[in-house]
Amino acid sequence: MEKPKKQRLSADRIPADLVISICSRLPAKSIARFRCVSKEWSSTLRRRDFKDLHLKWSLSRRSLLFTFKLNRLSEAAMDIPEKQLLSETDDQTIPPKTIPIDLLISIFTKLPAKSVAKSRCVSKQWGSLLRRRDFTDLYLKMSSARPSLLFTFKLNGKFLFFSAPQPLNPHQDSAPLVAVRHMSFDTDDWSRGIAYAQPVRGFLCSKEKNPLVVNPTTGQCITLPTVASNFSGTSYLGYDPISKLFKVLRVSDDFRVLTLGNGEATWRTIECSITPFYADPSGICIDGTVYFLGSRYCIGIEDNTVLFYFDVRSETCKFLRVEGKISLCSTLVNFKGKLGAILPDGLTRFYSGNTTKLELWVLDDVEDEKWSVHVYELPPSWKSLVVVGNASLYIAGMTRAGEIVFSLAPYQVEDVPFCIYYYNVVRNTVVRVEIQFGMVIPKFDKIHTFVDHVEDVKLLEVLGMP
């Protein structure tokens, strides 16, 4: 079976004739740097038709060439700053009138994130352009139309981050997906809490006392300020689409909020009528609201589960009593823009081949506390596809197409390919898709899987953090 190719710049994404037309107007040194963007661009920029066109364009802007012998620079010359040695039209830069800015932005939104990172090194102007907010916002919008799967796991003392294209219509004969590595961190800096943090617009947040915010696409992370508290607490990342600000909610013996990107990296205390005895780390942010489950009293005394919902913009936190409806082991998902809670199969979040049905509660109206219940009877193929040794599954999330995605938890069976499972609630079908990481993953290591991950090329500097 032919293995799928890794994500790269292909002709159907940017036509080769457009690449040739644009690059023929670039300075020679910029072209040399552009050959490093991707293998396909390197091949295109070595084609004879491109070289002939670039030469033709160069003839219309002829220059003077100087040569002389110099044994060593004089002390005076050495004192001249480098910026003064380069003229405004030096080929280290790209003249603004060479290529229209809107055309450059349109092109770069179609490039893979790694190619965008390399393109920032082509010239100072390109580096500035690819940091502009209108470009990063447009790139995120384009990425949202082609979401991916995100994976993270421990290996040799590090947390590794991988991603793979998310299949739109997976079927049983789908080719294995090849995951691409993004970044890694020492496990001393990360706890298991990172597994419970659902990505928010491409960013993740750990749940520790001093949480970390990470962007796997750019390979960057920042540590948030220390919180003066005797409790470790749990952190949730949220985003307000109106003010376009990220905020981190920290829950321990009180509720605190920190805003990213406003230049004030300080925690603020907010009010909530109750403080949970336990806050489940598997929260989710939907349309400016962060939802998470908690318990009012000691776990096990009675069913005292509550659903907290934090409005990112107003910084208000309220709760709903859901005992008797939703248990603390339920999995929160995004069901067509509404909060959904999939009930567990027993007392844990794990599912097996013996699971026969799924029960989904959807919050239709938070003010009226109105819920709708959906019950899905699993097809007969579920057991035959899922039973692999004694492996159990957990719900990784629900895609925008309405598919519930299961992942192995933990990866228990050696010599068996790692797979995820798509359950289509409309067609009542189950599809198994193999994921290839290009390395051997030790037995019992859990691979944390996230769905509908988007790539944000925004650098963490714009969040106002060092």
JOVEN-V365772 format. One line per field, one symbol per residue. phi: phi as a letter, one per 20 degrees, with the letter a starting at -180 (. if undefined). psi: psi as a letter, one per 30 degrees, with the letter a starting at -180 (. if undefined). burial: b if it has 24 or more other ideal C-beta (glycine too) atoms within 12 Angstrom, else e. A space follows every 10 residues. Layout:
phi->???
psi->???
burial->???
This chain:
phi->.ffffffbfd ffecgfffff ffffeefgff fffffefaff fffffdffff fffffffffe cfcedcbbeb fbffffffef gffffdffdf ffddggefcg gffffffffe efgfffffff efbfffgfff dfffffffff fffffcfced cbaeblmced dcbbgeffcf cfeffgeeed fdbbcfffec dffffeeffc lndccfdfgd fddcdffemd bcefgfdfbe dfmcdcecbd feelcecddd dbebdcccee ndndecedec ebfcdffbdf feebdclnce dbebcfcffo fafcfcdecd effeldccbc ecfndcefef decedlndfc ceffeodcee cbfefdbcdd ddeebffele dcdcddeffg fgffeefcmd fdcceeqcff endeddcfbe fedfmcgfcd cddefeelcc cdcedddmbe dgfmeeeedc dlfdedefff gfemdf
psi->kkkkllkljl ffejkefeee eeffglleee eeefffelee eeeeggkeee eeeeeeeeff hllkkkklkj elkleeeffk leeffklfgl gfljkefekk eeeeeeefff lleeeeeeff feleeeeeeg fkeeeeeeee eeeffillkk kklkkhglkk klllkjkeik lfgklkkjkk kelllkfffk afffffjkkj hfllklglei lkkkjfefgl lkkllkkjlf kelkkkklkj fefhkkkkkk kcfakkkkkk fggjikkkkl kkflkkekjk filkkjhgkk klllkeakkf eljhkljkkj jeefhkkllk kgkfeklfgl kkljjhflkk jkklibglgk laffkflkkk kkjejeeghk lkkkkjkklf feeeeejjbg kllljfaklf ggkkkklkja jfjlgkkkll kkjjfefhlk kkkkkkfglk klkgkkjkkk lhklkjgkkf efggk.
burial->eeeeeebbbe eebbeeeebb ebbbbbbbeb bebbbebbeb beebbeeeeb eebbeeeeee eeeeeeeeee eeeeeeeeee eeeeeeeeee ebbbeeebbe eeebbebbbb bbbbbbbbbb ebbebbbebb bbeebbbbbb ebbeebbbbb bbbbbeeebb bbbbbbbeeb eeebebbbbb bbbbbeeeeb bebbbbbbbb bbbbbbbbbb bbbbbbbbeb bbbbbebeee eebbbbbbbb eeeebbbbbb bbebbbbbbb beeebebeeb ebeebbebbb bbbbbbbbbb bbbbbbeeee eeebbbbbbb bbeebebbbb ebeebbbbbb bbbbbeebbb bbbbbeeebb bbbebeebbb bbbeebeeee beebebebee ebeebbebee bbbbbbbbbe bbbbbbbbbb bbeeeeebbb bbbbbeeebb bbbbbbbeee beeebbbbbb bbbbbbbbbb ebbebe
